[in-house]
Amino acid sequence: MTSLYKVEQGQAHPLGATVDPAGVNFSVYSEGSSAVTLLLFSAHDDVEPVQAIPLQSDENRTFNFWHVYVRGLRPGAHYAYRVDGPAGTPEHGYRFNPDKVLLDPYARGVTKALWRRGDACGDGDNLATSMRSTVIDTSDYDWAGDRPLNRPMHESVIYEMHVGGFTRSKTSGVAHPGTFRGVIDKIPYLRELGITAVELMPVFLFDETEGERTLPDGSRLTNYWGYSPMAFFAPHDGYCVSPAEGDPVREFRDMVKALHAAGIEVILDVVFNHTGEGNHQGPTISYKGLANDVYYHLFPADRQYYMDYSGCGNTLNCNHPIAEKMIVECLEYWVREMHVDGFRFDEGSILSRGPDGSPMPYAPVPWHIELTEALADTKIIAEPWDAAGLYQVGYFPGMRWAQWNDRFRDDIRRFVRGDRGLTGAVATRMAGSSDIYQPGGRAPINGINFVTAHDGFTLNDLVSYNGKHNDANGEDNRDGVDNNLSWNCGVEGPTGDPAVEALRERQVRNFATILMLSQGVPMIVAGDEVRRTQQGNNNAYCHDDELTWFDWRLTATNAGLGRFYSRLIAKRRDHAELHRARYFTGEVNDRGLADMSWHGCELGKPGFNDPNSGVLAFTLGSSGDGADLHVMMNMEDHPLEFEIPPVAGRRWYRSVDTALAAPHDITEPGEEEELSSATSYRVEGRSVVVLVSADRSGKA
């Protein structure tokens, strides 16, 4: 093979492929290996390398870092590694195999043009069907002054969405469905809705063919969600206009820049708990072949097997110094070079597990993420549990971390479906879950409140099904959670009964209203605002089809509900009392109202200990000249009369009544309906009413 490029010693740091005006420096970590070869390819689909560069241990190795400088190589080139080491010793933790072609863990781009997953498993050379890393010059981009937005956490309203599913349906009408550019085309919709941040389900490179199968009816199942990363630094090529030859980094940046211009932050759902290499039978893609015993938790008695705290076949050994370095440098890269505003960490509790798998009180990774200056203004959100039972809601390591609050989800679901005796729990959740966060010195902004998430029922399905209907997954409906705390409003699934449909939509409005009235940071799922359905499937991880895609016809069919969400989010934004950064103190304003006070149908009698109660009310007294709020929630099945507190110098006006049909269910600013001198309000069964105070001139 002819040597096209001159090679030099190179440097150990930084890791990855680093471009300068004269060439590219390559560095990769591989502990225990005896030989490393760098393969260079001209095109993304070239089978044979144009140059193979054996690295010499005495010249191109600094401790466990293998490095080389290739003079004259330019961005756009493709590369991979072959690594050799002790053979036949998987029981000792090594999985070196020179027949396998490996990705660079720090690759900024990857092409899968030739990829065949099965060939990366077992024995045999997979050069002809392996992936290639891509040399990318990240300095070659005009950000036009863009930077992360740094919106205060307490002002955030998060919109969880799947990049592909958001526009992949033909109903989206975008030029490039299912891509980063498709998201750009829908920014006007997001702005109208009023959300402040999109939380993108995994956009790190993943393998769509993992778990791929075809059911007897011909439907094709695939890895849709993407919770199986193969390269943490590389955007997923499947979200590009041209996956084989496109520029994922540029297209991702274009999306971020456009979202920022619209005032919308970008939060990434990141997966550092495991990789797409799976268990001992899974493919060798990168980490296994470079330093298997460094990157993964291995079974102590027989190190050919993997400890599986993630439920996905392997577990990343996050608190090993090399893995910690990769995770932190990866996050810093996405903030520095890609202008990302925050991260949500899937199965985040794994970040706190030490080398032996036990949780560490001062785990290096979460504390390093919290304290590094490069991420000081970045939102960090943990899913504070893992698949092995570690549950850390309220005490996830670190103080700044926000946490998914599943206790909010469960208590509010039960309350709205009609379970009794929950008024005390609901009050605690709506006031910011002080029982969870305050004892450790945390604040309401540490809680991410949600009713639904990607994993589980959509909001429409939560009010339309009593049980899961996952038959389309091909697992005989055994997969997915059985206890959904849902209620079908009297009929299982779709119905033509207008009374049932009206009740379901009211329940959707109830959930939305309670979520937006609660202290903490609200998160909604894309499509819930227009009743997107998955037909009762609560585990649609494998459906890249109409079952999971956003049906944009719903924005017209359910326009009234979409308007309700938009106005509700705006009301939350406009009323500072609804998004406090700190807990209530009991301070009383000059109108005689405390910053928060609790009631039932009678003022001052919330019935927290009443096992039969399904009602709750509260008043939020504004500390300044802003409007006070009075909220009445009746989850019983019949109307009830609620007392209204006096407000000195003002009158009460109706702002929201979920029992009313659109557009009367929620008012436009300044159009609230005056209650005159009424001292009570009749709240229909299964509904929420919000009143605002205004001075005698009628200005709210």
N, C-alpha and C positions, 0 to 999 in steps of 0.2 A: 504494500500500500504506500503510495506516494505521500510524503509529508508536505501538506500545503502551507502549514503555519509553523513559524518558529516558536518553540516553547522555552520558557524560562522557569526559574524556581518558584516564583509566586509567593504569596503571603497567606498565613493562616487565617487572618481576619480582614474583612468581615466574611462570614459564611455566605455561600451561594455564588452566583455569577455576578461580578461587579465590573461594570463597563467604565473605561476611561478612554481618552482620545486615541490611545495607541493600541488598545486591545482589551482583553477580558481576563480578570483574575478569577479562578475557580477555587473554592475551598469547601470541603465536606468533612463531617465528623464521622469516623468509623473506628470504634474501639475494638481491639482484638483481631482486626483484619491483618492479613499479610501481604495483600496486593490489591491495588486499585487502578483501574483503567478508565480514562475519560474518553468517551466516544463523541465525535463531532459529526453532525449531519447537515447537509446543505438545505434540504427542504423538509417540510413537516411530515411528508409521507415517504421519504427515502428509507428503504429497508437497510441498505448497507451504509455504514459510516464512511465519510470521506477521509477521516483520519482517526486512528486509535492511539491514544497517548498513555503508555504505561507510566505510572508515577513511581519514582524511585524512593524507597524508604529512607535512604540517607540524604536525599536532596529535597524531596517533595513532601516530607512528613515532619511536622512539628508536634511532638507528643502524639495525640490521636487525631490531629487535623491533617488531612491530605490536601495538598494545594499545588497549583500550577498556573503560570501566566501564559496565555496564548496571544502572541503579538499579531496584530492585523485582523483578528476576529472581530466581527461587528454585530450589533444588535440584529435580531432576526434569525441568527443561527440557532440550531437545535442541538441538544446534547443529552447524554445519559451516562451512567456509570455501570461498570462491572466490578464486583468486589469478591475477593477470595479470602479464605481464612481456614481455621481448623475444620476439617471435614468430618461429617458423620457424628456430630456431637450435639444434636438438639437437646439431649437430656441435660446438657450443661448450659443451655441457654443460647448457644450460637446457631445461626441459620445462614451462614455464608454459602453462597452458591454462585460461582462465576458464570453459570449458564443463564442467570436471570439479569435482565437489564433494568436498572434502578433509576427512579426519579431523584432529583436533588430535593431534599426537604425544604430548601429555601427558594425553590424555583418560583419566579414571578409569573411565569406562564407555562402552560402544558398543552400539548396537542395529543388527542386520542384517535387520530385518523386511522391508525393501524391496530388499535387496542382490541385484544381478545382476552377476556378475563381468565378463562379456563387455562390458557397456555402459561399464565403466571403461577398456576398452582402445580404442585408436584414437581417431577423432574423434567428435564428437557430444556433446550435453548429456546427462548422466546423473543429473539432479536426481531424477527419479522412481524411480530404482533404486540410489541411493547409500546409504551408511551414515551414521549420525548419531552424533556424540559426545554424551555425557550429562553434565550438570552434577550432581556428587555432593558432598555435604557429608560429608567423611570423619570429622568430629568427632562425628557423630551415631551413636554406637555405644557400648554398655556392655561393656567388656572384662572387667569383674568381677575386676580385679586381674591379669589374664593378662599375660604377657610372654614373650619368647623364653627357652628353657630353658637355653641355654649349657652343654650337656653337654660334658665334655671329649672331644676328637676321638678319643682312643685308646680310649674306652669305647663308641664308636658301632658299631652294626650297621645298615647301610642297606638299605632295601627299595624297590627301584625299581618303580614302578607307574604305570599309566595310569588317570587318574581315571574316564574313561568306561568303559573295558574292565573295570575292577575289579568293577563291580556291574551292568553293562548286561544281562547274561544273565538270563533269567527264573528261572534256578536260584538267583540271589542272594537272592531273597525279600525284597528291601528295598522300601520304599514308593515311593522315587523313584530308580529304577535309572539308572546312568550320570551321577550328579550328585555335587556336593560333599556333599550330605546323605546320599547313598548310602554314601559313605566313612564318615561318622559312624556309620551303622548297623553297620558292620563293624569298629569299633574293638575290641570284645571279642575278635575273632579275632586282630587284630594284637597285642593285649596278651598273649594266650595264646602266640602264636608267639614273642614276646620281642624283636622288633626294637626299636631305639631311635629310628629316623628313617624316615619315608617320603620318597623322592625322587620327586616328581611330574613325569612327563613334561609337556611344555609346557602351561601354563595361561594364558599370555598369549593375548589374542584372536587367533584364526586363522580362516582361510577353509576350511571343510570342502569347499567346491565346487572348490577348486584341484585340477586334474588329474582332476576327476570324469569318469567314463566308464562305459558299460554294455557288458559283454562279450556275445558271441553267446549264451551260455547264460542271459542275463538278470541275472546278478549285477552289482551296482553297486559300483564302486570309488570311493573318496573319499580325502580327506586326513585320515587317521585319527590319525596320530601328533601332528600339530600343529606340526611344525618349520618354520613359515612365518609368523612373527608379523606382525600388522598394527597393533597398538597395545600397546606394552610396559607401559603402566601399567594396562591394563584386564583383569580376569579374563575368561576365555572364557565367553561367554554360553551356549554349548551344554552347559555343566556345571551350569546352573541349573535349578530346578524348572520355571520358566516362562521360556524363553529370550527371548521377545519383550517381556515386561513385568516380568520378575523383577529382583532386585537382586543382581547378581553379587558386588559388594563385600561385602554383608552375609552372603551365603551362604558365601563363601570364608572370611570371618572366623569364622563359626560353626564351620566345619570345623577351622580352626586352633585355636580355643579348646578344642574338644572333644578334639582330639588332644593338646594340651598337658596337659589335665586328666588324660589317661591316661599322661603321661610320654613322649609320642612327639613328636619334633621334625619340622618340615616344611622340606624342602629342595626348591627349585624348579629344574627343568631349564630354563635360560634360553637364548635364542637371540639373541645380539647379533652374529652373524656375517653375517646377511643379513635381508631382510624379504620379505614376501609379494608385493611389487610385481614381482618377477621381472626378466627382461631387458628389452631395448628394445621388445619386443612385449607386455610384461606390462601390467597395469592401473596406472593412476594413482590411488593411494589416499590418499597423504599426503605422504611424503617427496619423491617425484619432483616433485610440483607445488609444493612449498614451497621447496626448496633442493637440487635434484638433484645439483649438483656439490659440495655440502657433505657430504651424507649418504652418498654412494657413491664407490667407486673406479671411475673412468672410464678407458676405453681412451685412452692418450695421443695416438695418431695421429688418432683420430676419436672425439670424446667423446660421440657418440650411443650408443656401445656400452659395455657394463659389463665390468669385470674380474671374473672369476668364480673366486675362491679358495674359495668355499663349495660349489661344485657345484650351486647352486640358482638360478643366473641372475644374481645380483648379490652384491656384498660391501659390507657397511657399513664406511664409512671411520672406524673406531672412534677413531683418534687425532687426528682433527680436533677442535679445542677444543669445537665445538658438539655433535658426536656424543659426545665424552667427557663433557661436562656432562650430556647426556641419560642416558647409561648409568649414571653414578654416582648421579645424582639419582633415577633409577628404582630402583636397588637400595636406596638409602636409604629411599625411599618404602615399598617392600615390607617392609622391616625395621621402620621406625618406625610405619607406619599399619596394616600387615597382620600384623605380629609373626612374620614368616618367620624361620627359624633359619639358613638357608644357601642357597647356589646352586651348581648344577653348570652350567658354561658349555660349551655345545655348540660343537664345533670351536673351542675356546678359543684356539688359536694365532693365529687371525685378530686377536685383541685385541692382538697384539704387532706387527702389520704397520703400517708407517708410511704416509704419504701416497703414496709411490711403490710401495707393496706389499711392500717389503723388510722383513724382521724387524728390529726395533729392540732393541738391547741393554738399554736402559732405557725401554721403551715406557711412555708415561704412563698408559694405562688400567689395566693390571694392577697397576702400582705404586700408583696412586691408590686402587684398590679395596682393596688390601692395607693401605694406611696411613691411610685416612680413619678418624677415631675413631668415626664413626657405624656402621661395619662391623667394629669391632675384635674383637667377640666372635662374629662371623658366620662360619659355615663357608663356605669358598670352594674349589671343586673344579673343576679344568680337565680337559676332554678335550684333552690337549696335542698335538693335531695338527689339520690341516685337509685339505680335499679337493685342495689344490694341492701337497701333498707336504711341507709344513713339519711337522717332527716334533720335539717338545720334551720328551719323557719324560725327567725327571731334571734338566732345565734350563729349565723354564718360568719366565718372568720373575717375580721375587718369591720370598720365602723361605717365606711362610706357606701358599702355595697347595698344596693336595693335588692329586694327579694320577691320573687313570685309568692303571693299570699294565697295559698290554696284554701286556707281557713275562711278567708273572705268569700271565695268562690262557693264553698260548700254551705256556709251559713246563709248566704243570700239565695242560693238555689232552693234551699229547703223552705225559707221564709216565703218566697214568691210563689212556690207551688202550693202553699197552704199549710205547711207544718206549723203546729202551735207551740207556744211556750219558748219562743226564740227571741223575744223582744230585747232581752239583755244582751244576748250575743250579737244581734244585728246592730244595736246601738254601739257596741264596742267596735265592731267592724267599720261602721260608717264614720265613727269618730277618729279613725286612724289606727285601729288595732293596738292601742296602748298596752294591752296585756302582753302582746308579743314583743313589741319593739322598745317600749319605754324603760323596762327594767335594766336593759343593757346600755342605756344612754342614747338610744336611737330615736328617730323622729318619724312622723307620718310619711315622709318622702322615702323612707326605707322600704315601704310596702308598695308593691305593684298589684293593684286591685284588678281582678278580672272575673268574668262569669264564664267565658269560653276562651279556648285557645285552639291552636291548630290540632292538638291531640285531644279528640273528644267530639261531642256533638257541636254542630253549629248552633247559633242561638235559635234559629227557626226550628231545628230538630229537637232542641231542648224542650220546646213547648209543643211538639208534635208527636213525640214517641215516648212510650214508657220503657222500651227496651232497645238495645242495639240491633241493627240489621246489617251485619257485615258479611252476608253470604257472597257478595261479589268479590271478596278477598280470597275465595277458594280455600278457606280453612274451616268450613262448616260452622261458621259463626262462633268459633271458640276464642278468637282473638279479640282484643279490645276490652275495655273496662265494663264490668257488669253493673256496678252501682253508679248510675249517672245522676241521681237526684233530680230526675226529670219528671214531667207530667204532660200527657198528651192532650189535655183539655177535653177528654171524653171520647176521642176517636184516635185509633192508632194510624198514623201516617196521613197521606193526602185525603181530603174530604171536600165534598161540595156543599156541606152544611154551612151556611153563612154565619150562623150563631157561633159555631166552633171556630171558624176562621176569625171572626171579630174578637173572640176571647184570646186566641193565640196572638193576634197583633197587639192587643192590650197588654198581654204578658210580656211581649218583647219590649214594649214601651216602658213597662214597669222595671224590667231589668236594666234597661238603658238609663232610666232616670235615677235609680238608686246608685248605679255605678258612678254617674257623673256628679251626684250630690255627696259622694263619700270623700273623706280626707284620704290622702295617698295619691298615687299616680295611676290613672285609669288606662287600661289596655282593652281595645276592641279588636275583633278579628275581621279581616276584609270580607265584605259581603254580608255581615250580620245586620248592617244598617239597611239592607234591602231584602232581608230574609233569604239569603243564599242557603240552599239545602244540599245535603249529601245523602238524601233519602234514608236517613237513619243510620248511616255508617259512621261509627265513632273512631275508626282507625284506618283512615283512607290513605295511608302512607304509600301505597303501591299503585295508585290510580292517577296516571297522567292522562286524564280524559275529562269528559263533560261532568263526571260525578264531582270533581274537585275544582274545575275551572269556574271563574267568576262569569256568570251569565249576565251580560250587560243589559239584556232586555228587562231585567228586574229593576233597573234604575227608573224605568218608565212605569212598569207595572206597580211598583211599590214606591212611587215618587213621594207620596205623603209621609211614609215612614222615613225615607231619606231626608226629607225636609225636617222632620222631627229631630233626627240625630244632629243635623247641622245646627239647628237653633239651640238644641240642648248643649252642645259643645260650646257654642258662642256664649250662652248664659253662664256656663262654668267659667269661661275666660273672663267675663265681665264682672263677676262677683268674687272679689278677693277672698271672701269668707269660705268659699268652696275649695280653695287650693292653698291652704296655709302650709308654711314650712315647719311650723311648730304646733304642739298640742294646745288645746283650749285651756284657759286659765280660770274661767268663771268671772272675768271682768264684766261689769255692767255698764252699758252706755247711758247717755243722757235721756234716752227714751224708755228707760227702765227694763231693758232687755239684756240678759247675760249673753256672752259670746256664744254659748251653747247651753240650752236647757231642754230637758226631755219631758214628754207628755204622752198620755194615751188619748182616749176620747175626751177625758177631762184634763184640764191643765195641771201640770205638776204631778200627775199620777200615771207614770209610764207602764206600770204593771210588769216590772222586770221579773218578778217572781211568780207571775200568773201562768200556770201551765196550760191554760186554755186560750190565752190571748194570741190574736193574729193581727194586732194593730200596734202602730207606733207613730209618734209625732215628735217633732223637735223644732226649736227656734234658734236661728243664728242671728245674733245682734251685731250689726256692723259697728266697728270701732270709730268710724268717722261719719261722713255725710252720705255714704253709700246706702243702698237699699238693705233693709233687714229681710230675712227669709223665714217663712214658716212652712214646714213640710208635714203633710199628713199621709200616712200609708195604711191602707185598709186591705189586708190580704184575706179577710174573711169573705164569704160568698154572698153577702147581703150588705146593703148600704148602712152607714152609721153616721151619726151626727158628731162632729168634732168641734170642741170649743176652740175659739181663736183668741190669742192673747191681746190685750190692749197695747197700743203703741202710741205713746204720747206725741201729739203734734202731727200724726200721720194717719193714713188709712191703708187698709190692705187691698191689694189687687191680685186677681188670679193670673198666674203666669203659665202654669202647666196643669192639665187635668187629663190623665191618661185614659179616662173613661169616655172622653169625647172623641168624635171622629175628626179626622183631619179636614180642614186646617185649624179647627178649634182646639185641638189637643195641646197646642203650644202657640204662644203669641209672638208676634214680632215686637222688637223693642219699641216701647212707648205706647203699645196698643193693649196693654194689660187691662182686664175688665175689673172695674171698681166694684167692691163688695159693699159699698155704702157704709152703714153703721152696723152691719151684721156682727154678731158675737159668736156665730158658729157657722160651719160649712158642712153640707151633706156630701160625704165621700162615698161614691159607689163601691160596691164590692169589687175586690181585686183591682184596685186602682191607687194611683199616687197623685196628690195635688200639691202644687207649690204656689205659695203666695209671696208677693214682694210688697214691701212698704214703700209709700211715696208721700211727699208732703201734700198739703191741701191744694196746691196748684195742679196736682195730678201728674207731676213729672217724676217718673220712676228712677 
